[in-house]
Amino acid sequence: MILHSCYVAFILCPVGRKPRAEEPVYSRLEACRAAHEMSRQELADAVEVHYQTIGYLERGEYSPSLALALRIADVLDSPLERLFSLTPFDQESTIAKEAS
Amino acid sequence: MKSRIREAQQRNEEAVAANAERVLNDDTFAMLRTRRARLALVVGTSLLIVLMAPAWTLGGSIVGILTVVAATVAWWLLKLSVRDVADLPDRFLDERQLAVRNQVYVEAYRWFAGVTVILASAGLVAFIALGEDPDTWTVDLTWDWCMALFWTVIASALSLPSMVLAIRDREDVLTTSA
């Protein structure tokens, strides 16, 4: 009975456990996409993902794989580090760069 | 014979691809994809699963079958609400959807295992506590009880991934061009 209780406790331990938080990846994708006058759907079709995934990337709620990040950089004709960063982008410089 | 099987497989592949295309991109059922609608569907499906056993054992076969039909409709609506991401073949999902689905299956398995272990343990304890002589005590499994167990397990196993996905996933983003 004691062994059984231990087994039950072991099985139930992970129930409801929150997944490990990922390191955030900051994105300037929305500004770059807007500069290229592309819709989310158009960009999604070009890099072969669902349009919602572009939304998640723009909101910084999903970190893309290296392959997807490179495909996006290729479509937007932009260096990877201009699109994604591990540190927050400076908003003003972003806007200034996009305007120029 | 082989060519017929191949044709049937091809027709099935085409039907699956058409369904995947429709469910992933169609916004006809947008009203099912709000946060509130998804939670309502999760609560409704859970209630139907819980009611499955009493429906078969207390209400009889007709009430049991009606509950199974209602649970099937709820499951279908739930799948539509999460764009069937939990059940579509891998090749129709992108990397984010695959990652989300994998996490959802892990969590759904934990819940299924947890609930199964609790119920099985409760049954074991009841068997020991209620039986005057556990060595000779028997359980009569009637057709209604058999159906109750069968449909409860089936409904739980099929619905749980979509239920977990409906709880975890944020509200569906409808606009494609914003």
Interface residues (C-beta under 8 A of the other chain):
Chain A: H4 Y7 V8 I11 L12 P14 V15 G16 R17 P19 S39 R40 Q41 E48 V49 H50 Y51 Q52 T53 G55 Y56 E61 Y62 P64 S65 L68
Chain B: L24 L93 D94 E95 R96 Q97 A99 Q103 R110 W111 A113 G114 V117 I118 S121 L124 R170 D172 V173 T175 T176 S177 A178
